[in-house]
């Protein structure tokens, strides 16, 4: 399973990535920190199977990603 992490708190994203890496069946294909970075990433990469996303990012509400 391919997972994408969208989280602007570095320690939180590192901890989640570590937990997912230890799970074994999950491959983290990206760790992103902002709405703009995420929109750009989705334009250039295949869809992940699952997204772990912080709702409140430094540059706005993560729900804005789905309005683009």
C-alpha distance (Angstrom), angle and dihedral (degrees) to the residues before:
residue distance angle dihedral
X1 . . .
X2 3.82 . .
X3 3.82 116.6 .
X4 3.80 132.3 -168.5
X5 3.81 122.0 -158.4
X6 3.82 120.0 -153.7
X7 3.80 108.2 -174.4
X8 3.81 131.8 134.6
X9 3.80 96.2 -159.9
X10 3.80 104.3 86.0
X11 3.80 96.9 -155.4
X12 3.81 91.7 50.2
X13 3.81 93.1 49.7
X14 3.83 91.9 46.6
X15 3.81 91.3 50.2
X16 3.82 93.1 47.7
X17 3.80 91.3 47.6
X18 3.80 90.2 50.9
X19 3.81 91.6 50.6
X20 3.81 91.8 48.3
X21 3.81 92.7 46.1
X22 3.79 89.8 52.9
X23 3.82 91.0 50.9
X24 3.80 88.2 72.1
X25 3.82 101.6 -150.8
X26 3.80 94.8 67.6
X27 3.78 126.3 80.8
X28 3.82 115.5 -163.7
X29 3.80 104.4 -141.7
X30 3.78 97.0 -179.7
X31 3.79 145.6 5.2
X32 3.80 112.9 -156.6
X33 3.80 131.3 -177.6
X34 3.81 107.5 -165.4
X35 3.78 145.9 36.8
X36 3.80 93.4 -115.0
X37 3.80 92.7 48.2
X38 3.81 90.3 49.3
X39 3.81 94.7 49.3
X40 3.80 89.8 50.4
X41 3.83 91.1 47.1
X42 3.83 92.8 52.0
X43 3.82 89.2 51.5
X44 3.81 92.4 57.1
X45 3.82 105.9 32.2
X46 3.80 138.9 58.1
X47 3.79 117.8 -98.1
X48 3.82 116.1 -88.1
X49 3.78 120.1 -128.4
X50 3.81 91.5 -124.6
X51 3.82 136.4 13.1
X52 3.80 124.8 -151.3
X53 3.79 104.4 -160.2
X54 3.78 136.2 178.8
X55 3.80 108.2 -138.3
X56 3.82 96.4 -146.5
X57 3.79 112.1 51.8
X58 3.80 125.8 176.4
X59 3.82 91.8 -105.0
X60 3.82 97.1 45.8
X61 3.78 144.5 -70.5
X62 3.79 113.7 -20.9
X63 3.82 88.9 -136.6
X64 3.82 86.1 75.7
X65 3.81 86.6 74.5
X66 3.79 89.8 70.7
X67 3.83 93.8 48.6
X68 3.81 93.8 62.2
